[in-house]
Amino acid sequence: MGASDAKIIASSDILVKDELAKRCSQPRCQNYGLAPSCPPHVSGPAGFRDLQRKLEQALVVRVVVPSAMLLSSVSTELGRFVCELVASIEKEAIRMGFTRSRAFAGGSCKELFCQDHSECPKLSGTGECRYPKYARPSMSGYGIDVFALMKTCGWSTNPSKEEGVWKDESVAWVAGLVMIG
């Protein structure tokens, strides 16, 4: 589906740290409070730990890209792609009978999908989400340690040193997560 790697792991192997979620508010992220997918509108680490107890497996995806992409105008497109990817996996898991499955990505849905709009209609009470098929909660707001997640999957946090990747340029990755149940 466009991921470089995918791996099923036990949900209990996902490391959640309260201090990582606090980074959304201290220092305050520019997207804090602007989207339903970010703090303070998500249940945070406690909510994710509850989800871990209820859903035993997770699918982790990683997309390896040239590092320059993360520092360019296409970084937003890449973030949208990961949201769309995990949303598609979530939808397929639900279709297969795993009706409690939930997808998570990186970044604020406001920044990724609605950057040209002054406010979120869902938060302002003026309407529904503009992108309900694709917008997914950010892993950061739940305190998910994404670097530890990569290591749990057996993937390097520095893919430039891995076999089979571009050798002539620096590469990086973006990741998504689907809790299956």
N, C-alpha and C positions, 0 to 999 in steps of 0.2 A: 504493500500500500504506500510505499515511498519512504519507509523507515530504513535506516542503515542496519539496525539491529533491533531485535525484540526478544524478550525473555519473560517467562512466567516464574514468579517467585512466591514464597509464602508472604502473606501480608504482614505477618509478625516480624519479618525481616526488614521492614521499612522503618528506618530510624527517624523519630520525630523529636524535635528539640524546641522547647518553648522559646528559647532565646532567638532562634531563627525567625519565628513568627513576629517577635517583638521588633525586629529590624524594619518591619513595615511601618511602624509608628515612631521608632526612635533610632536613628533620625527618621523623620517622616518621609515616606516615599511620596513622590509627586502625584501618585494615583490613589493614595490612601483616602478611603471614603467615597471615591467617585464611581465605583462599580460594585454590583452585587457579588462579583466573583472575588472580591478582595476585602481585607479587614476594614472596618469593624463589622462587616456584613456577613462574615463566614464564621463557622463554629470553632475555628482555630485548632490548635493541637489537641485539645480535649475532644472535640468533635471527630477529629481524624482517628484518634485512638479508639473511640467508640466504634467507628467504622471498621477498624482493623479487627476488633473483637467479633464483629458480625460477619465479615467477609474474609474468607481464609486465603484467597489467592489474589494476585495482582499481575497484570501484564505491563511491563516497562518497555517503552520504545525510545530509541535514540536516533537522531538524525545528525550525521557527521557532515560538516560543511566547511568550506574555506573560512578561516577566521575573519577575513575581510568582510564577509557577508554580515557578521554580527555588528560590525561598525559602520554599516552603510544603510542606505535607504531601504534596502531589501530585508532588513532585520524584522520589520513589521510584517512583511509578507511571510517570512519564515515562521514567526510567532503564530500568525493566522493558520499557516499550514499545519503546525503541530496541534493546534486546537481542533482543526477540522479532522485531522488524522485520529486523535483520541476520541473525538465525538463519533466518528464513523465506527471505530472499534466498539465503543460503548453501545451504539445502536445495534450492531451485529450481535453482541453478547446478549442484549435484551431479547432480540429476535430468537436467539437460540435457547431462551428460557432462563437466562441469568438476569432476572428482572430487577435486581437491586444494584446492578453494576453502576459505577460512577466514574467519570473521567476527570482528570486534572491535567493542567498544562502549565506553562510558564507565562508570566506577565498578566497585566490587567486587561480584561475584555474591553474596557473603555479605551485604552491605548491601542489595542489591536484592531478593534472593529468600529469604534465610534469616536475616533479622534477628531473628526470633523463636526461633531455635535457638542454643544455646550453642556448638556447634561444627559443623564441616563433616564429615560422615561419610566423605567421600572422603579428606580429610587425616588424620583420626584412625584410618583403617583399619577403621572399623566398618560401612562400607557404601559405596554408590555415591552419586553426585550426585543430589540431590532434583529438580533441574530440568535434566537434560541436553539437553532439546530447546531450551532458551532461554539458559541461562547461557553467556556468551562472555567471552573475555579482555578486560581493560581496555587501551585504547590507551596509557594512561599508563605502565604497566609495561614497555612496549616502547619508550618514548621517542619516540613519534609526536608530532610537533609539529602539533597539531590546528588551531591558528591559521594556520600556514603551509598546511595542507591546505585550509582554507577559501579562502585566497587563490589557491592552485593551481587550484581549481575555479571561480574567478572570482566567489566570493561574499564579501560584506563580513563582517568579523568584528563589525560593528555593524549588524545588520539593521534597526534603528530608522531608519536613514538611507536604506534601500532603497525603491524604488518598489513599490507593491503590498502593503505591510504596514500593520498598524494604525498610524494616525497619532496616535491619542489616548492611547496608552500605550507605555511602553518594552517592547521585545521583545528576546529573546535566542534562542539556539539550542542544540541538542544534536546530536551527530553520531555516525555509525557508519561502519564500513568493512568491505568484503568484498573480500578478495584473491581473484582469479578465476584458476583454472587447472585 
